[in-house]
C-alpha cells in the first residue's frame, strides 16, 4: 500500500501504524521540536504524545493510527 509522507510516496506493509511504517522506512522522526530537534515516538501507545502528526489534515497520534491507502501524513503542523 502507498501512503504519502511529506508529499513523497512511501510503500508500507498492511496492518502497520503510521509510526511503525515511518520507523520501518529508516527515518523514525515523526516531528521536530520547537527548538528544531528531531522527535520520535517514545512509548508507542499514545501516552507520550511524541508522535503527533498531521494525518489527512487532522492532528493525530501516529502510533494509534493505522495506515490506509493514499493517506497523507505530514511531520510539520
PDB file of N, CA, C and O in Angstrom, chain B, residues numbered from 101:
ATOM      1  N   UNK B 101       0.853  -1.169   0.000  1.00  0.00           N
ATOM      2  CA  UNK B 101       0.000   0.000   0.000  1.00  0.00           C
ATOM      3  C   UNK B 101       0.898   1.232   0.000  1.00  0.00           C
ATOM      4  O   UNK B 101       2.036   1.191   0.468  1.00  0.00           O
ATOM      5  N   UNK B 102       0.368   2.319  -0.531  1.00  0.00           N
ATOM      6  CA  UNK B 102       1.118   3.574  -0.625  1.00  0.00           C
ATOM      7  C   UNK B 102       0.474   4.621   0.286  1.00  0.00           C
ATOM      8  O   UNK B 102      -0.740   4.825   0.258  1.00  0.00           O
ATOM      9  N   UNK B 103       1.311   5.279   1.094  1.00  0.00           N
ATOM     10  CA  UNK B 103       0.884   6.475   1.816  1.00  0.00           C
ATOM     11  C   UNK B 103       1.823   7.589   1.369  1.00  0.00           C
ATOM     12  O   UNK B 103       2.849   7.324   0.743  1.00  0.00           O
ATOM     13  N   UNK B 104       1.482   8.809   1.683  1.00  0.00           N
ATOM     14  CA  UNK B 104       2.316   9.941   1.301  1.00  0.00           C
ATOM     15  C   UNK B 104       2.839  10.615   2.564  1.00  0.00           C
ATOM     16  O   UNK B 104       2.071  11.154   3.360  1.00  0.00           O
ATOM     17  N   UNK B 105       4.149  10.575   2.731  1.00  0.00           N
ATOM     18  CA  UNK B 105       4.820  11.183   3.876  1.00  0.00           C
ATOM     19  C   UNK B 105       5.517  12.436   3.391  1.00  0.00           C
ATOM     20  O   UNK B 105       6.445  12.364   2.585  1.00  0.00           O
ATOM     21  N   UNK B 106       5.079  13.574   3.874  1.00  0.00           N
ATOM     22  CA  UNK B 106       5.627  14.859   3.418  1.00  0.00           C
ATOM     23  C   UNK B 106       5.612  14.940   1.889  1.00  0.00           C
ATOM     24  O   UNK B 106       6.574  15.392   1.267  1.00  0.00           O
ATOM     25  N   UNK B 107       4.510  14.495   1.304  1.00  0.00           N
ATOM     26  CA  UNK B 107       4.236  14.533  -0.143  1.00  0.00           C
ATOM     27  C   UNK B 107       5.076  13.570  -0.967  1.00  0.00           C
ATOM     28  O   UNK B 107       5.077  13.644  -2.195  1.00  0.00           O
ATOM     29  N   UNK B 108       5.791  12.667  -0.304  1.00  0.00           N
ATOM     30  CA  UNK B 108       6.586  11.660  -1.002  1.00  0.00           C
ATOM     31  C   UNK B 108       5.923  10.298  -0.811  1.00  0.00           C
ATOM     32  O   UNK B 108       5.549   9.944   0.306  1.00  0.00           O
ATOM     33  N   UNK B 109       5.777   9.541  -1.883  1.00  0.00           N
ATOM     34  CA  UNK B 109       5.152   8.218  -1.795  1.00  0.00           C
ATOM     35  C   UNK B 109       6.030   7.290  -0.961  1.00  0.00           C
ATOM     36  O   UNK B 109       7.253   7.269  -1.103  1.00  0.00           O
ATOM     37  N   UNK B 110       5.378   6.524  -0.088  1.00  0.00           N
ATOM     38  CA  UNK B 110       6.068   5.570   0.773  1.00  0.00           C
ATOM     39  C   UNK B 110       5.276   4.272   0.751  1.00  0.00           C
ATOM     40  O   UNK B 110       4.093   4.261   1.090  1.00  0.00           O
ATOM     41  N   UNK B 111       5.914   3.188   0.357  1.00  0.00           N
ATOM     42  CA  UNK B 111       5.266   1.885   0.340  1.00  0.00           C
ATOM     43  C   UNK B 111       5.353   1.292   1.744  1.00  0.00           C
ATOM     44  O   UNK B 111       6.434   1.209   2.327  1.00  0.00           O
ATOM     45  N   UNK B 112       4.210   0.884   2.275  1.00  0.00           N
ATOM     46  CA  UNK B 112       4.156   0.343   3.641  1.00  0.00           C
ATOM     47  C   UNK B 112       3.413  -0.986   3.647  1.00  0.00           C
ATOM     48  O   UNK B 112       2.615  -1.266   2.753  1.00  0.00           O
ATOM     49  N   UNK B 113       3.680  -1.793   4.651  1.00  0.00           N
ATOM     50  CA  UNK B 113       3.006  -3.076   4.793  1.00  0.00           C
ATOM     51  C   UNK B 113       1.608  -2.914   5.371  1.00  0.00           C
ATOM     52  O   UNK B 113       1.323  -1.931   6.054  1.00  0.00           O
ATOM     53  N   UNK B 114       0.753  -3.863   5.103  1.00  0.00           N
ATOM     54  CA  UNK B 114      -0.602  -3.850   5.641  1.00  0.00           C
ATOM     55  C   UNK B 114      -0.577  -4.008   7.156  1.00  0.00           C
ATOM     56  O   UNK B 114       0.274  -4.715   7.696  1.00  0.00           O
ATOM     57  N   UNK B 115      -1.509  -3.348   7.843  1.00  0.00           N
ATOM     58  CA  UNK B 115      -1.677  -3.507   9.274  1.00  0.00           C
ATOM     59  C   UNK B 115      -0.716  -2.712  10.133  1.00  0.00           C
ATOM     60  O   UNK B 115      -0.716  -2.876  11.353  1.00  0.00           O
ATOM     61  N   UNK B 116       0.108  -1.852   9.539  1.00  0.00           N
ATOM     62  CA  UNK B 116       1.065  -1.065  10.322  1.00  0.00           C
ATOM     63  C   UNK B 116       0.456   0.251  10.774  1.00  0.00           C
ATOM     64  O   UNK B 116      -0.361   0.846  10.072  1.00  0.00           O
ATOM     65  N   UNK B 117       0.859   0.693  11.943  1.00  0.00           N
ATOM     66  CA  UNK B 117       0.509   2.047  12.362  1.00  0.00           C
ATOM     67  C   UNK B 117       1.373   3.012  11.554  1.00  0.00           C
ATOM     68  O   UNK B 117       2.382   2.613  10.973  1.00  0.00           O
ATOM     69  N   UNK B 118       0.979   4.259  11.520  1.00  0.00           N
ATOM     70  CA  UNK B 118       1.765   5.265  10.809  1.00  0.00           C
ATOM     71  C   UNK B 118       3.163   5.351  11.428  1.00  0.00           C
ATOM     72  O   UNK B 118       4.151   5.426  10.697  1.00  0.00           O
ATOM     73  N   UNK B 119       3.263   5.341  12.745  1.00  0.00           N
ATOM     74  CA  UNK B 119       4.575   5.414  13.412  1.00  0.00           C
ATOM     75  C   UNK B 119       5.453   4.226  13.036  1.00  0.00           C
ATOM     76  O   UNK B 119       6.644   4.398  12.776  1.00  0.00           O
ATOM     77  N   UNK B 120       4.882   3.024  13.004  1.00  0.00           N
ATOM     78  CA  UNK B 120       5.661   1.832  12.639  1.00  0.00           C
ATOM     79  C   UNK B 120       6.106   1.901  11.183  1.00  0.00           C
ATOM     80  O   UNK B 120       7.230   1.518  10.860  1.00  0.00           O
ATOM     81  N   UNK B 121       5.239   2.381  10.309  1.00  0.00           N
ATOM     82  CA  UNK B 121       5.587   2.486   8.888  1.00  0.00           C
ATOM     83  C   UNK B 121       6.727   3.475   8.691  1.00  0.00           C
ATOM     84  O   UNK B 121       7.636   3.231   7.897  1.00  0.00           O
ATOM     85  N   UNK B 122       6.681   4.590   9.413  1.00  0.00           N
ATOM     86  CA  UNK B 122       7.752   5.582   9.297  1.00  0.00           C
ATOM     87  C   UNK B 122       9.057   5.024   9.856  1.00  0.00           C
ATOM     88  O   UNK B 122      10.116   5.223   9.261  1.00  0.00           O
ATOM     89  N   UNK B 123       8.998   4.336  10.981  1.00  0.00           N
ATOM     90  CA  UNK B 123      10.202   3.722  11.555  1.00  0.00           C
ATOM     91  C   UNK B 123      10.794   2.691  10.593  1.00  0.00           C
ATOM     92  O   UNK B 123      12.012   2.612  10.433  1.00  0.00           O
ATOM     93  N   UNK B 124       9.929   1.904   9.955  1.00  0.00           N
ATOM     94  CA  UNK B 124      10.395   0.880   9.009  1.00  0.00           C
ATOM     95  C   UNK B 124      11.038   1.508   7.777  1.00  0.00           C
ATOM     96  O   UNK B 124      11.832   0.860   7.095  1.00  0.00           O
ATOM     97  N   UNK B 125      10.703   2.756   7.488  1.00  0.00           N
ATOM     98  CA  UNK B 125      11.274   3.434   6.317  1.00  0.00           C
ATOM     99  C   UNK B 125      12.727   3.833   6.542  1.00  0.00           C
ATOM    100  O   UNK B 125      13.425   4.193   5.594  1.00  0.00           O
ATOM    101  N   UNK B 126      13.191   3.770   7.802  1.00  0.00           N
ATOM    102  CA  UNK B 126      14.576   4.107   8.105  1.00  0.00           C
ATOM    103  C   UNK B 126      14.750   5.481   8.736  1.00  0.00           C
ATOM    104  O   UNK B 126      15.845   5.820   9.184  1.00  0.00           O
ATOM    105  N   UNK B 127      13.690   6.270   8.775  1.00  0.00           N
ATOM    106  CA  UNK B 127      13.748   7.598   9.395  1.00  0.00           C
ATOM    107  C   UNK B 127      12.631   7.683  10.420  1.00  0.00           C
ATOM    108  O   UNK B 127      11.507   8.042  10.070  1.00  0.00           O
ATOM    109  N   UNK B 128      12.914   7.358  11.684  1.00  0.00           N
ATOM    110  CA  UNK B 128      11.862   7.288  12.696  1.00  0.00           C
ATOM    111  C   UNK B 128      11.330   8.637  13.161  1.00  0.00           C
ATOM    112  O   UNK B 128      10.410   8.680  13.977  1.00  0.00           O
ATOM    113  N   UNK B 129      11.884   9.740  12.663  1.00  0.00           N
ATOM    114  CA  UNK B 129      11.465  11.080  13.096  1.00  0.00           C
ATOM    115  C   UNK B 129      10.009  11.318  12.708  1.00  0.00           C
ATOM    116  O   UNK B 129       9.637  11.168  11.544  1.00  0.00           O
ATOM    117  N   UNK B 130       9.189  11.690  13.686  1.00  0.00           N
ATOM    118  CA  UNK B 130       7.793  11.988  13.398  1.00  0.00           C
ATOM    119  C   UNK B 130       7.509  13.479  13.425  1.00  0.00           C
ATOM    120  O   UNK B 130       6.525  13.932  12.841  1.00  0.00           O
ATOM    121  N   UNK B 131       8.350  14.240  14.089  1.00  0.00           N
ATOM    122  CA  UNK B 131       8.156  15.688  14.116  1.00  0.00           C
ATOM    123  C   UNK B 131       9.441  16.354  14.572  1.00  0.00           C
ATOM    124  O   UNK B 131      10.420  15.688  14.909  1.00  0.00           O
ATOM    125  N   UNK B 132       9.422  17.676  14.578  1.00  0.00           N
ATOM    126  CA  UNK B 132      10.554  18.453  15.036  1.00  0.00           C
ATOM    127  C   UNK B 132      10.102  19.294  16.228  1.00  0.00           C
ATOM    128  O   UNK B 132       9.029  19.896  16.189  1.00  0.00           O
ATOM    129  N   UNK B 133      10.907  19.339  17.276  1.00  0.00           N
ATOM    130  CA  UNK B 133      10.548  20.120  18.465  1.00  0.00           C
ATOM    131  C   UNK B 133      10.606  21.608  18.145  1.00  0.00           C
ATOM    132  O   UNK B 133      11.080  22.001  17.079  1.00  0.00           O
ATOM    133  N   UNK B 134      10.126  22.427  19.064  1.00  0.00           N
ATOM    134  CA  UNK B 134      10.142  23.882  18.855  1.00  0.00           C
ATOM    135  C   UNK B 134      11.565  24.426  18.776  1.00  0.00           C
ATOM    136  O   UNK B 134      11.775  25.529  18.272  1.00  0.00           O
ATOM    137  N   UNK B 135      12.547  23.663  19.268  1.00  0.00           N
ATOM    138  CA  UNK B 135      13.952  24.087  19.168  1.00  0.00           C
ATOM    139  C   UNK B 135      14.647  23.487  17.952  1.00  0.00           C
ATOM    140  O   UNK B 135      15.848  23.682  17.760  1.00  0.00           O
ATOM    141  N   UNK B 136      13.889  22.752  17.127  1.00  0.00           N
ATOM    142  CA  UNK B 136      14.458  22.198  15.904  1.00  0.00           C
ATOM    143  C   UNK B 136      15.030  20.794  16.029  1.00  0.00           C
ATOM    144  O   UNK B 136      15.602  20.275  15.071  1.00  0.00           O
ATOM    145  N   UNK B 137      14.888  20.175  17.188  1.00  0.00           N
ATOM    146  CA  UNK B 137      15.419  18.831  17.391  1.00  0.00           C
ATOM    147  C   UNK B 137      14.451  17.782  16.842  1.00  0.00           C
ATOM    148  O   UNK B 137      13.239  17.920  17.008  1.00  0.00           O
ATOM    149  N   UNK B 138      14.967  16.737  16.190  1.00  0.00           N
ATOM    150  CA  UNK B 138      14.076  15.678  15.696  1.00  0.00           C
ATOM    151  C   UNK B 138      13.458  14.906  16.859  1.00  0.00           C
ATOM    152  O   UNK B 138      14.134  14.623  17.849  1.00  0.00           O
ATOM    153  N   UNK B 139      12.188  14.569  16.742  1.00  0.00           N
ATOM    154  CA  UNK B 139      11.469  13.820  17.770  1.00  0.00           C
ATOM    155  C   UNK B 139      10.954  12.531  17.150  1.00  0.00           C
ATOM    156  O   UNK B 139      10.642  12.484  15.961  1.00  0.00           O
ATOM    157  N   UNK B 140      10.869  11.498  17.956  1.00  0.00           N
ATOM    158  CA  UNK B 140      10.368  10.201  17.506  1.00  0.00           C
ATOM    159  C   UNK B 140       9.480   9.627  18.608  1.00  0.00           C
ATOM    160  O   UNK B 140       9.565  10.063  19.757  1.00  0.00           O
ATOM    161  N   UNK B 141       8.633   8.660  18.275  1.00  0.00           N
ATOM    162  CA  UNK B 141       7.784   8.050  19.299  1.00  0.00           C
ATOM    163  C   UNK B 141       8.635   7.460  20.425  1.00  0.00           C
ATOM    164  O   UNK B 141       9.729   6.946  20.193  1.00  0.00           O
ATOM    165  N   UNK B 142       8.120   7.545  21.623  1.00  0.00           N
ATOM    166  CA  UNK B 142       8.829   7.017  22.783  1.00  0.00           C
ATOM    167  C   UNK B 142       8.091   5.811  23.355  1.00  0.00           C
ATOM    168  O   UNK B 142       8.687   4.750  23.544  1.00  0.00           O
ATOM    169  N   UNK B 143       6.803   5.967  23.630  1.00  0.00           N
ATOM    170  CA  UNK B 143       6.075   4.901  24.321  1.00  0.00           C
ATOM    171  C   UNK B 143       5.394   3.920  23.373  1.00  0.00           C
ATOM    172  O   UNK B 143       5.257   2.743  23.706  1.00  0.00           O
ATOM    173  N   UNK B 144       4.964   4.384  22.191  1.00  0.00           N
ATOM    174  CA  UNK B 144       4.299   3.508  21.236  1.00  0.00           C
ATOM    175  C   UNK B 144       2.860   3.168  21.585  1.00  0.00           C
ATOM    176  O   UNK B 144       2.256   2.312  20.939  1.00  0.00           O
ATOM    177  N   UNK B 145       2.292   3.835  22.614  1.00  0.00           N
ATOM    178  CA  UNK B 145       0.910   3.527  22.982  1.00  0.00           C
ATOM    179  C   UNK B 145       0.072   4.776  23.255  1.00  0.00           C
ATOM    180  O   UNK B 145      -0.996   4.679  23.860  1.00  0.00           O
ATOM    181  N   UNK B 146       0.541   5.943  22.820  1.00  0.00           N
ATOM    182  CA  UNK B 146      -0.252   7.154  22.883  1.00  0.00           C
ATOM    183  C   UNK B 146      -0.124   7.985  24.138  1.00  0.00           C
ATOM    184  O   UNK B 146      -0.812   8.997  24.269  1.00  0.00           O
ATOM    185  N   UNK B 147       0.732   7.594  25.065  1.00  0.00           N
ATOM    186  CA  UNK B 147       0.869   8.334  26.315  1.00  0.00           C
ATOM    187  C   UNK B 147       1.812   9.534  26.156  1.00  0.00           C
ATOM    188  O   UNK B 147       1.511  10.622  26.647  1.00  0.00           O
ATOM    189  N   UNK B 148       2.928   9.349  25.488  1.00  0.00           N
ATOM    190  CA  UNK B 148       3.962  10.392  25.448  1.00  0.00           C
ATOM    191  C   UNK B 148       3.635  11.539  24.493  1.00  0.00           C
ATOM    192  O   UNK B 148       4.178  12.633  24.649  1.00  0.00           O
ATOM    193  N   UNK B 149       2.773  11.322  23.523  1.00  0.00           N
ATOM    194  CA  UNK B 149       2.376  12.356  22.560  1.00  0.00           C
ATOM    195  C   UNK B 149       3.504  12.790  21.627  1.00  0.00           C
ATOM    196  O   UNK B 149       3.355  13.784  20.917  1.00  0.00           O
ATOM    197  N   UNK B 150       4.617  12.080  21.608  1.00  0.00           N
ATOM    198  CA  UNK B 150       5.745  12.453  20.749  1.00  0.00           C
ATOM    199  C   UNK B 150       5.503  12.144  19.272  1.00  0.00           C
ATOM    200  O   UNK B 150       6.265  12.591  18.415  1.00  0.00           O
ATOM    201  N   UNK B 151       4.471  11.399  18.975  1.00  0.00           N
ATOM    202  CA  UNK B 151       4.228  11.015  17.581  1.00  0.00           C
ATOM    203  C   UNK B 151       3.087  11.801  16.942  1.00  0.00           C
ATOM    204  O   UNK B 151       2.541  11.371  15.926  1.00  0.00           O
ATOM    205  N   UNK B 152       2.718  12.949  17.520  1.00  0.00           N
ATOM    206  CA  UNK B 152       1.660  13.761  16.920  1.00  0.00           C
ATOM    207  C   UNK B 152       2.074  14.210  15.530  1.00  0.00           C
ATOM    208  O   UNK B 152       3.153  14.770  15.340  1.00  0.00           O
ATOM    209  N   UNK B 153       1.215  13.961  14.574  1.00  0.00           N
ATOM    210  CA  UNK B 153       1.469  14.336  13.190  1.00  0.00           C
ATOM    211  C   UNK B 153       0.164  14.799  12.570  1.00  0.00           C
ATOM    212  O   UNK B 153      -0.912  14.571  13.123  1.00  0.00           O
ATOM    213  N   UNK B 154       0.262  15.446  11.431  1.00  0.00           N
ATOM    214  CA  UNK B 154      -0.935  15.803  10.685  1.00  0.00           C
ATOM    215  C   UNK B 154      -1.206  14.659   9.713  1.00  0.00           C
ATOM    216  O   UNK B 154      -0.414  14.389   8.810  1.00  0.00           O
ATOM    217  N   UNK B 155      -2.334  13.997   9.916  1.00  0.00           N
ATOM    218  CA  UNK B 155      -2.706  12.840   9.099  1.00  0.00           C
ATOM    219  C   UNK B 155      -4.046  13.154   8.448  1.00  0.00           C
ATOM    220  O   UNK B 155      -5.058  13.331   9.126  1.00  0.00           O
ATOM    221  N   UNK B 156      -4.031  13.220   7.127  1.00  0.00           N
ATOM    222  CA  UNK B 156      -5.226  13.595   6.362  1.00  0.00           C
ATOM    223  C   UNK B 156      -5.862  14.876   6.912  1.00  0.00           C
ATOM    224  O   UNK B 156      -7.083  14.972   7.036  1.00  0.00           O
ATOM    225  N   UNK B 157      -5.015  15.854   7.237  1.00  0.00           N
ATOM    226  CA  UNK B 157      -5.482  17.162   7.646  1.00  0.00           C
ATOM    227  C   UNK B 157      -5.829  17.329   9.111  1.00  0.00           C
ATOM    228  O   UNK B 157      -6.224  18.419   9.526  1.00  0.00           O
ATOM    229  N   UNK B 158      -5.693  16.279   9.906  1.00  0.00           N
ATOM    230  CA  UNK B 158      -6.025  16.348  11.334  1.00  0.00           C
ATOM    231  C   UNK B 158      -4.818  15.942  12.168  1.00  0.00           C
ATOM    232  O   UNK B 158      -4.075  15.036  11.792  1.00  0.00           O
ATOM    233  N   UNK B 159      -4.621  16.617  13.309  1.00  0.00           N
ATOM    234  CA  UNK B 159      -3.537  16.233  14.217  1.00  0.00           C
ATOM    235  C   UNK B 159      -3.939  14.948  14.924  1.00  0.00           C
ATOM    236  O   UNK B 159      -4.983  14.889  15.573  1.00  0.00           O
ATOM    237  N   UNK B 160      -3.114  13.928  14.799  1.00  0.00           N
ATOM    238  CA  UNK B 160      -3.406  12.616  15.376  1.00  0.00           C
ATOM    239  C   UNK B 160      -2.120  11.998  15.909  1.00  0.00           C
ATOM    240  O   UNK B 160      -1.021  12.468  15.614  1.00  0.00           O
ATOM    241  N   UNK B 161      -2.272  10.953  16.686  1.00  0.00           N
ATOM    242  CA  UNK B 161      -1.121  10.186  17.168  1.00  0.00           C
ATOM    243  C   UNK B 161      -0.792   9.117  16.142  1.00  0.00           C
ATOM    244  O   UNK B 161      -1.630   8.274  15.822  1.00  0.00           O
ATOM    245  N   UNK B 162       0.421   9.152  15.633  1.00  0.00           N
ATOM    246  CA  UNK B 162       0.831   8.208  14.595  1.00  0.00           C
ATOM    247  C   UNK B 162       0.877   6.769  15.107  1.00  0.00           C
ATOM    248  O   UNK B 162       0.673   5.834  14.333  1.00  0.00           O
ATOM    249  N   UNK B 163       1.141   6.580  16.399  1.00  0.00           N
ATOM    250  CA  UNK B 163       1.221   5.217  16.931  1.00  0.00           C
ATOM    251  C   UNK B 163      -0.161   4.594  17.097  1.00  0.00           C
ATOM    252  O   UNK B 163      -0.278   3.378  17.252  1.00  0.00           O
ATOM    253  N   UNK B 164      -1.206   5.416  17.066  1.00  0.00           N
ATOM    254  CA  UNK B 164      -2.567   4.920  17.257  1.00  0.00           C
ATOM    255  C   UNK B 164      -3.382   4.941  15.966  1.00  0.00           C
ATOM    256  O   UNK B 164      -4.576   4.644  15.984  1.00  0.00           O
ATOM    257  N   UNK B 165      -2.749   5.289  14.849  1.00  0.00           N
ATOM    258  CA  UNK B 165      -3.445   5.422  13.575  1.00  0.00           C
ATOM    259  C   UNK B 165      -2.911   4.399  12.588  1.00  0.00           C
ATOM    260  O   UNK B 165      -1.719   4.386  12.283  1.00  0.00           O
ATOM    261  N   UNK B 166      -3.797   3.537  12.087  1.00  0.00           N
ATOM    262  CA  UNK B 166      -3.385   2.545  11.097  1.00  0.00           C
ATOM    263  C   UNK B 166      -3.279   3.176   9.716  1.00  0.00           C
ATOM    264  O   UNK B 166      -4.060   4.060   9.362  1.00  0.00           O
ATOM    265  N   UNK B 167      -2.309   2.713   8.944  1.00  0.00           N
ATOM    266  CA  UNK B 167      -2.136   3.218   7.586  1.00  0.00           C
ATOM    267  C   UNK B 167      -3.326   2.806   6.720  1.00  0.00           C
ATOM    268  O   UNK B 167      -3.849   1.698   6.834  1.00  0.00           O
ATOM    269  N   UNK B 168      -3.734   3.724   5.860  1.00  0.00           N
ATOM    270  CA  UNK B 168      -4.763   3.479   4.867  1.00  0.00           C
ATOM    271  C   UNK B 168      -4.216   3.896   3.509  1.00  0.00           C
ATOM    272  O   UNK B 168      -3.444   4.851   3.416  1.00  0.00           O
ATOM    273  N   UNK B 169      -4.599   3.205   2.485  1.00  0.00           N
ATOM    274  CA  UNK B 169      -4.157   3.512   1.125  1.00  0.00           C
ATOM    275  C   UNK B 169      -4.383   4.985   0.810  1.00  0.00           C
ATOM    276  O   UNK B 169      -5.490   5.499   0.969  1.00  0.00           O
ATOM    277  N   UNK B 170      -3.324   5.662   0.361  1.00  0.00           N
ATOM    278  CA  UNK B 170      -3.421   7.036  -0.108  1.00  0.00           C
ATOM    279  C   UNK B 170      -3.449   8.113   0.966  1.00  0.00           C
ATOM    280  O   UNK B 170      -3.603   9.290   0.639  1.00  0.00           O
ATOM    281  N   UNK B 171      -3.304   7.748   2.240  1.00  0.00           N
ATOM    282  CA  UNK B 171      -3.355   8.765   3.289  1.00  0.00           C
ATOM    283  C   UNK B 171      -2.176   9.713   3.164  1.00  0.00           C
ATOM    284  O   UNK B 171      -1.108   9.338   2.681  1.00  0.00           O
ATOM    285  N   UNK B 172      -2.384  10.955   3.609  1.00  0.00           N
ATOM    286  CA  UNK B 172      -1.354  11.973   3.572  1.00  0.00           C
ATOM    287  C   UNK B 172      -0.906  12.275   4.999  1.00  0.00           C
ATOM    288  O   UNK B 172      -1.712  12.615   5.865  1.00  0.00           O
ATOM    289  N   UNK B 173       0.397  12.141   5.219  1.00  0.00           N
ATOM    290  CA  UNK B 173       0.984  12.322   6.540  1.00  0.00           C
ATOM    291  C   UNK B 173       2.037  13.427   6.442  1.00  0.00           C
ATOM    292  O   UNK B 173       2.894  13.411   5.559  1.00  0.00           O
ATOM    293  N   UNK B 174       1.954  14.376   7.359  1.00  0.00           N
ATOM    294  CA  UNK B 174       2.926  15.474   7.397  1.00  0.00           C
ATOM    295  C   UNK B 174       3.573  15.549   8.763  1.00  0.00           C
ATOM    296  O   UNK B 174       2.906  15.454   9.793  1.00  0.00           O
ATOM    297  N   UNK B 175       4.878  15.721   8.755  1.00  0.00           N
ATOM    298  CA  UNK B 175       5.612  15.817  10.012  1.00  0.00           C
ATOM    299  C   UNK B 175       5.456  17.174  10.667  1.00  0.00           C
ATOM    300  O   UNK B 175       5.606  17.286  11.884  1.00  0.00           O
ATOM    301  N   UNK B 176       5.161  18.199   9.901  1.00  0.00           N
ATOM    302  CA  UNK B 176       5.013  19.537  10.465  1.00  0.00           C
ATOM    303  C   UNK B 176       3.527  19.871  10.541  1.00  0.00           C
ATOM    304  O   UNK B 176       2.736  19.388   9.731  1.00  0.00           O
ATOM    305  N   UNK B 177       3.149  20.701  11.518  1.00  0.00           N
ATOM    306  CA  UNK B 177       1.725  21.044  11.665  1.00  0.00           C
ATOM    307  C   UNK B 177       1.182  21.856  10.511  1.00  0.00           C
ATOM    308  O   UNK B 177       0.003  22.211  10.507  1.00  0.00           O
TER     309      UNK B 177
END
